[in-house]
Amino acid sequence: MADLPKCPECNSEYTYEDRGLFICPECGHEWSAEAAEASDDAKVVRDSNGNVLTDGDSITVIKDLKVKGSSSVVKIGTKVKNIRLVDGDHDIDCKIDGFGPMKLKSEFVKKL
C-alpha cells in the first residue's frame, strides 16, 4: 500500500486518493496532490516552546552557549533580532551584538 499523507486538518492517517485528490473520511477535507507535495517540501523550524519561527523574527537565547574557538559565552537572555532560517544542523543564521555572525540551533532559543 502506498504511503499517503495525513490529513492537514485533523491529522488522520486514514486518507485515500480519488482522481488526483486526497480525501479524509473522518473530517471530509479534500486537498490536491500538489498541495501535499508543497507542504512536505517546506521545512518548519520551531523554537524550544514549539512556536514556528520565520525569517525576520526576534528570539531570546534560553541557555548559556559556548562559542566554538573562543573563551566567550553567549549568555542566557541574549536577544537576537532579524534572524534568517537556513538548512543544516544549525538552522538559524543571525548576528549577535558583541559576537558577530553566528549560527544557532532552534532548540536553544525562544520566540519573542
C-alpha positions in Angstrom: 0.0 0.0 0.0 1.3 3.5 -0.9 2.3 5.9 1.8 -0.4 8.5 1.8 -0.1 11.9 3.6 -2.0 12.5 6.8 -4.9 14.9 6.7 -3.7 18.5 7.2 -6.9 19.4 9.0 -7.4 16.7 11.6 -4.1 14.7 11.2 -6.0 11.5 10.5 -3.9 8.7 8.9 -6.9 7.2 7.1 -6.7 9.2 3.9 -7.4 7.9 0.4 -6.8 9.1 -3.1 -9.6 9.7 -5.7 -8.9 11.3 -9.1 -5.9 13.3 -8.0 -7.3 14.4 -4.7 -6.6 13.2 -1.2 -9.7 12.8 0.9 -10.1 12.4 4.7 -13.0 10.1 5.6 -13.1 11.4 9.2 -13.5 15.2 8.6 -14.3 15.3 4.9 -11.3 17.5 4.0 -10.1 17.3 0.4 -6.8 18.6 -1.0 -4.7 18.2 -4.1 -1.5 16.1 -4.6 0.4 19.3 -5.4 -0.6 20.9 -2.1 0.6 17.8 -0.3 4.0 17.8 -2.1 4.4 21.5 -1.3 3.7 21.1 2.4 6.2 18.1 2.6 9.0 20.2 1.0 8.6 23.2 3.3 10.7 22.6 6.4 9.1 24.1 9.6 11.5 25.4 12.2 10.2 25.6 15.7 11.7 27.1 18.9 12.1 25.3 22.2 8.4 26.1 23.1 7.1 24.8 19.7 6.4 28.2 18.2 7.0 28.4 14.4 10.0 30.6 13.5 10.2 32.7 10.3 12.7 34.9 8.7 13.0 38.3 10.5 11.7 37.1 13.9 13.3 38.2 17.2 14.4 35.5 19.6 16.0 35.1 23.0 18.7 32.6 24.0 17.4 30.2 26.7 20.8 28.6 27.7 24.4 29.8 28.1 26.1 28.8 24.8 29.8 28.3 24.4 31.3 30.0 21.3 33.4 27.4 19.5 37.0 28.6 19.1 36.7 31.3 21.7 36.5 31.6 25.5 33.4 33.8 25.4 29.9 32.6 26.1 26.5 33.8 24.7 24.6 34.4 28.0 21.0 33.3 28.7 18.5 36.0 27.9 20.5 37.5 25.0 18.1 39.0 22.5 18.7 38.5 18.8 16.8 40.4 16.1 16.2 39.7 12.5 17.1 36.0 12.2 17.4 34.1 9.0 16.4 30.4 8.7 18.9 28.1 6.8 19.2 24.4 6.1 21.5 22.3 8.2 22.2 21.3 11.8 22.3 24.9 13.0 19.1 26.2 11.4 19.3 29.9 12.5 21.7 32.4 11.0 21.9 35.7 12.9 24.2 38.5 14.1 24.6 38.9 17.8 25.8 42.2 19.2 29.3 41.8 20.7 29.9 38.5 19.0 29.2 39.0 15.3 27.6 36.5 12.9 26.6 33.2 14.4 24.6 30.0 13.7 22.3 28.8 16.4 20.1 25.7 16.9 16.4 26.4 17.2 16.2 24.2 20.3 18.2 26.7 22.4 16.0 29.8 21.6 12.5 31.0 22.1 10.5 33.5 20.1 9.8 36.9 21.5 
